[in-house]
Amino acid sequence: MAPARDRRTGFSRRRQYGAFLAYVLAVAGAVVGAVLLVASTFNPPAFGALRMTLGSVTAPISGAFVAAGDAISGVPDTIGHYFFVHSENDRLRAELERSRDLLLTARTIAYDNRRLRRLLAVRERTPDAVVTARLVSSTGSSGRRFALLNAGRWQGVEPGMAVRGPEGLIGRVTEAGPAAARVLLLTDPESIVPVRRTRDGMPAIAVGRGDGTLDVRSVATNVRLGKGDLFVTSGTGGLYAPNIPVARVRTNGGDVAVARPFIHPDTLDFAIVQRAFMPMPPSAPAPRP
Amino acid sequence: MTLDAYNPFDPGLPPARARALPWLTVMAGSLTAIVPVVAIVPLQPPMGLLMLLAWRLVARFALRLWAAAPLGLFDDLVSGQPLGSAMLLWSLTSLAIDLFEHRLVFRDFWQDWLIASGAIAFCLIAGRFLAVPVEAQVDAPLVIQIAITVLLFPMATRLVAWIDRKRGRNEVGV
């Protein structure tokens, strides 16, 4: 490529000052960027309002794309179901037969459970769902794992609410805008979820690794995590309701093991937003000096 | 568009629109983050950065030197990186390319590609350390992401060259 003759400013004062000003502005842009970076490092939700206002514009667009994609991919599914409806019917009947006994046992246990809890006067809190909405996009080019939820403050979504799907826990809301909210996924490197093992209630924490898996770190010492151990939320900390499935351990390990979450983020469609299980009490007013 | 259809007397777009077009294409590149996919690993190439580099290296007067900062700010708002990271990194990249332009006056496409590869690797690696704690397991996807982005650069330059030709030959800027 030929050298840029236009870069020479010649004797024109106007062009000389213009070129100089461009450099000054470029360096100033870098400096402002550095200042914003420091501000957002120390106070991550600082610019959430700005981000989520833009998100409220983009989320419905992504949502429309999702709906269109579903409609198109639904055509072969519908055809497939039409041809396989008989075999599927037989399979489901057999499964119903198999699970009938299990259901009876479970009903008895649930009844016993309710009765014993009433005996113990345990106070139950069931977290109520705020809204069900689609997860429409995610941060595919950044190392952070955020997803954009197609519902915001207008639908009652507030930062700090838990988000779950039909299979298990998805994450929590970190920022909410008018019509969109940002969800910190379980697998984000900065996400920590208190969990317990289903088998014996052993407490642990599940920390995201950033590559779609979780690190389960046992809180107790001298335990072994085995392949196939199931972990559900423990309710500690009051953010997530207890007993939401979180992850299954993939390899045998000591007190730290890699686990695979129950949610499959690439097939996520609908997510349920729940109120924080035990919201933080409002902070006491500052004493007057 | 074939070469025969090229008309040297075509006045091109009016100046205001011709000046806005590079900005709009870079912002459109940033907006590829809204594609309806919830990704498990970050493999999506940063299209905004790619378009910026292509404009910067193919049509060097299309974007002003300071345009990287506001475009980076917009990218930060949609990309999920901490606000200010792309603003800082893109500005530094833009200034570094300017230094290359002073030193390395006669360049061909391969050298442009090399410069762009260095810029992409710098922005993505620095962005990874700015956004994600050091112990996170995102390094293998990061390498793949850099490779994908570097391989997409020729396509981005083709696209930018095509838009630049549509835009008209009147040199705006400086």
Interface residues (C-beta under 8 A of the other chain):
Chain A: M1 A2 P3 A4 D6 R7 R15 G18 A19 A22 Y23 L25 A26 V27 A28 G29 A30 V32 G33 A34 V35 L36 L37 V38 A39 S40 T41 P44 A46 F47 L50 R51 L54 G55 T58 A59 I61 S62 G63 F65 V66 G69 L135 V136 S137 S138 T139 G140 S141 S142 G143 R144 R145 F146 A147 L148 T187 P189 E190 G208 R209 G210 D211 G212 T213 P265 D266 L268
Chain B: L31 A33 I34 V35 P36 V37 V38 A39 I40 V41 P42 L43 Q44 P45 P46 M47 R60 F61 R64 L65 W66 A68 A69 P70 G72 L73 L77 V78 S79 G80 Q81 P82 L83 G84 S85 A86 M87 L88 L89 S91 L92 S94 L95 D98 E101 V105 F106 R107 D108 D112 G127 R128 L130 A131 V132 P133 E135 A136 Q137 V138 A140 P141 L142 Q145 E171 V174
